């Protein structure tokens, strides 16, 4: 009976490769955000090395750019955690099962969101609870 729940080895390898590719892309993007935006001061990002103050509009633009970068990094960081969690579930042979109800996650859902840990119904329930 347990064999019915376990995913075929070839399908599992396909998902693992997808997850590793997503992980590599996320790490690359996070590295870019850190290097290009988050590790630079306002003076460095403007190219101005003088000690004079900046125009308020320049400071506002830079602050908005940095805030956007932080939001992107935060979102991508959460996705990276989900991807790492999915890779861990592959190793534990629990990948493809909903972590809430234990039912098999629809393969179409895993194709669309390989790091999904919840089935459609449990995901929907979670989103409804978050809105309240």
N, C-alpha and C positions, 0 to 999 in steps of 0.2 A: 504494500500500500504506500509506503514511503517513497518507493521508486516512482510512483505516479506523480507525486508532488515535485520531486526533483527535476530540474531542467536538464535537457540533453546537454552533453558536454560541449558539442559544437556551438550551440546557441549561447551557452554560458561564456565560452571563449569569445564569441562575437560581442557580447555585452561588455566583457572585461576590456577588450580592445577599444570599444567606444568610450568607456569610462576613462581609460588611460589617456586617450586622445583629448578628451574634454579636460582632464586634469592638467595635461601639458599646456593646453591653450590658456587655462585659467592662471597657472603659475606664470606664464609668459606675460599675460596682461597685467597681473598684479605687480610683476617686476617692472614693467613699463610705467605703470602709475606711480610706483614708489620712486623710480629714478627721475621721471620727467616732471612730476608735479609735487609729490608729497615731501620730497627731501630738499626742495629749493625754497629759499626765502623770497620775499617780494622783490628785494633788490636783485638777487640772482636771476629770477625769472624775467625781469625787465631788461636785463643786460646793463643796467646802470650801476656802476661801482662807486658812485660818489656818495658822500655822507648826507646829501640834501634830502629833504622829505619828498614824498611823492604826492602827486595830485590825488585828491579824494576819489575821483572816478577810477584811476588806475588801481588804487587800493581795493575799491569795491569789486572791480572786475577780477582781480587776482583772488580775492576772498571767495567769490562765487565759483571760480574755476577750481579752487582747492576743495571747496565744499562738495562740488559735483564729483570730483575725484574720490573724496572720502566715501561718498554714497556708493559709487561704483565699486570701490574696493571692498566696502562692507558687504554689498550684495554678492560679489564674486567670492569673497571669503566664506560666506555662508554656503554658497553652491559648492565650493571646494570641500568644505566639511561634509556635505551630503555625498559628494563623489567618493571621498575617502571612506565614508561609512558604507557606501554600496560596495566598494572593493573589499572591505572587511567582511561584509555579508557573503560575498562570493567565496572567500576563503573559509568561512564558517558553514558554507553550504546552506545558507538560509536566504540567499538572494532570490527575488521573485515572489516572496511571500510578504503579505501585509504585516507590518510590525504591530498593528493594533488588533486586527481580527484573525490573523493567521491564514486567511484565504490567499489563493494564488492571484497575483496581480496580472491583469490582462496583458499579453505580450504586445499588443498595440500601444498600450500605455508605456511599457518599458522601451519600446522603439522610439517613442516621442520624448520620454523623460527617463533615460537609463538609470538615473540615481533616485528614482521614485521609491519610497519606502512604504507608501500607503496605497491601497486600492482606491479606485475612484470614489466609492461610497464613503470610506473613512476620510479621505482627503476633503470631500465635500462637507462632511460633518465638522471637521476641524476648522475649515474656513468659516462656516456658519458660526461656530463658537467664538472665533476670533473677532467677528463683526459685532458681537453682543457685548 
